[in-house]
Amino acid sequence: MKQIDFSRLLQKLENARVDRPNKASSGTLSGHAAGEPFEKYVYHQLKEEYPGNIFKQLELLNDVYLRHPEHITVAQRNALFSSPTALFLLSRVHGPTQAWSPTHIFEERQNDTADIVFCGEGHYVLLDVKTRNLSKQAMPPNIISAYKLAKTCAYMIDNADFEAVDISYIEIDWQEEGSQLRCLQAHHADLFKSDPRKLYINWAAVMQIQFHVCDLPQTWKGTRAEWAKAYLEAFVESARERVKVMQETYITPFLKYIQ
Amino acid sequence: MKQIDFSRLLQKLENARVDRPNKASSGTLSGHAAGEPFEKYVYHQLKEEYPGNIFKQLELLNDVYLRHPEHITVAQRNALFSSPTALFLLSRVHGPTQAWSPTHIFEERQNDTADIVFCGEGHYVLLDVKTRNLSKQAMPPNIISAYKLAKTCAYMIDNADFEAVDISYIEIDWQEEGSQLRCLQAHHADLFKSDPRKLYINWAAVMQIQFHVCDLPQTWKGTRAEWAKAYLEAFVESARERVKVMQETYITPFLKYIQ
């Protein structure tokens, strides 16, 4: 089966240069703005290497629906995905899927799951590009909603659909060089090779799992089914802990003022 | 008592122009990047009008500590604020306050409470500038942490310190005009004139209170003490509701997978 050759990709990324997206004079080069040109760079590198397999998430949906113009209901369009897990992670909600037509295709949307999708023989790799300014001490970035990942695990278990989807991350560590940004190092990590019991969920920050890709240990030895169950155990435990913290922090101390 | 003349400020802001902070070619002009030049513009307008009263939050702290070089302990520095509520909202935590010295003053920090502080005769107006791209449908922005506001109300009640601090917001509605951004309309709202029982708390989004300044009704007729109590009641009720939602959404549905 055709796969992304990640070591080759990382080699290509090292020392890659992109144009600085804003004027140096305008100060702060913030996370999202800095990330965009590198994300495009990764996309173009992969598209060149795997032209028939690499899509932006919306391109994949447009491509699949355009190739099946006879599928016009949402149920028919959903049936174009053999994997319920991939369908859940990649498709848009009912309304937009129904409204889609060859003359009214999807446009980019900020909360799509993946920046880039590799698709081949019913297998999907969801790929996100995280960028990091080496001159700053940055908090670990938002990776994926812990709740979306919990639902993903539930879909995997309900449908015994464990192998159709991989979720991968690329980290690009860059620094400014005049009017350009240069990648000094690049890293890759596979979410399902990490230990799901050790993922950090930031409940207050839109329930995001947060980590630096370069720091994600790739140590999981169990099956994907075991991963899904272990993640759900950790997720529920973390939610219970959060409920307890909320009670202790946001409710109890204020009761004396409102009685 | 000297006060900010907000109607005069709004008049000055209408039709104000600032330079576009990024290249048009680099695409998205995102929230924070677009906001910076307008925030600076408001600061300079106010500084011109009230030179001895207008500060950035860090400038105020540096100014107060520099004028009292004999106050070297944290307790001494805290005593420079007559209002415990203002102290809570404006000062930095113990470590940085202790480490401050005339040769090691504070630098800008993203999570300061206010963009701009008006200070006069022991009265503080904390002012934040929110910017809005009229060509986009935007969600209401983050205004202030609901938890920080709950603690503020607790300080007000504990110290009967109700009048020392106002919290005000300016909204600037802009559109692109070539290489510039132009303010079409500006709005002002006073947090303590809103109905605290109707503030929306987005628990998942860092517990932020969210609203468009132009949409905030200025209808509160009660005292500031009544405002503080009503807010704490609403905050605790909202926290309890969130706990219930978390239980129902993030715990119960996943229990069947982990037994």
Chai-1 contact restraints between the chains, C-beta under 6 A:
chainA,res_idxA,chainB,res_idxB,connection_type,confidence,min_distance_angstrom,max_distance_angstrom,comment,restraint_id
A,P21,B,S26,contact,1.0,0.0,6.0,A-B,restraint_1
A,N22,B,N22,contact,1.0,0.0,6.0,A-B,restraint_2
A,S26,B,P21,contact,1.0,0.0,6.0,A-B,restraint_3
A,S30,B,H32,contact,1.0,0.0,6.0,A-B,restraint_4
A,H32,B,S30,contact,1.0,0.0,6.0,A-B,restraint_5
A,A150,B,F254,contact,1.0,0.0,6.0,A-B,restraint_6
A,I157,B,Y257,contact,1.0,0.0,6.0,A-B,restraint_7
A,A204,B,V206,contact,1.0,0.0,6.0,A-B,restraint_8
A,A204,B,M207,contact,1.0,0.0,6.0,A-B,restraint_9
A,A205,B,V206,contact,1.0,0.0,6.0,A-B,restraint_10
A,V206,B,A204,contact,1.0,0.0,6.0,A-B,restraint_11
A,V206,B,A205,contact,1.0,0.0,6.0,A-B,restraint_12
A,M207,B,A204,contact,1.0,0.0,6.0,A-B,restraint_13
A,L232,B,F254,contact,1.0,0.0,6.0,A-B,restraint_14
A,L232,B,Y257,contact,1.0,0.0,6.0,A-B,restraint_15
A,L232,B,I258,contact,1.0,0.0,6.0,A-B,restraint_16
A,E233,B,I258,contact,1.0,0.0,6.0,A-B,restraint_17
A,V236,B,I251,contact,1.0,0.0,6.0,A-B,restraint_18
A,V236,B,F254,contact,1.0,0.0,6.0,A-B,restraint_19
A,A239,B,M246,contact,1.0,0.0,6.0,A-B,restraint_20
A,A239,B,Y250,contact,1.0,0.0,6.0,A-B,restraint_21
A,A239,B,I251,contact,1.0,0.0,6.0,A-B,restraint_22
A,V243,B,V243,contact,1.0,0.0,6.0,A-B,restraint_23
A,V243,B,M246,contact,1.0,0.0,6.0,A-B,restraint_24
A,M246,B,A239,contact,1.0,0.0,6.0,A-B,restraint_25
A,M246,B,V243,contact,1.0,0.0,6.0,A-B,restraint_26
A,Y250,B,A239,contact,1.0,0.0,6.0,A-B,restraint_27
A,I251,B,V236,contact,1.0,0.0,6.0,A-B,restraint_28
A,I251,B,A239,contact,1.0,0.0,6.0,A-B,restraint_29
A,F254,B,A150,contact,1.0,0.0,6.0,A-B,restraint_30
A,F254,B,L232,contact,1.0,0.0,6.0,A-B,restraint_31
A,F254,B,V236,contact,1.0,0.0,6.0,A-B,restraint_32
A,Y257,B,I157,contact,1.0,0.0,6.0,A-B,restraint_33
A,Y257,B,L232,contact,1.0,0.0,6.0,A-B,restraint_34
A,I258,B,L232,contact,1.0,0.0,6.0,A-B,restraint_35
A,I258,B,E233,contact,1.0,0.0,6.0,A-B,restraint_36
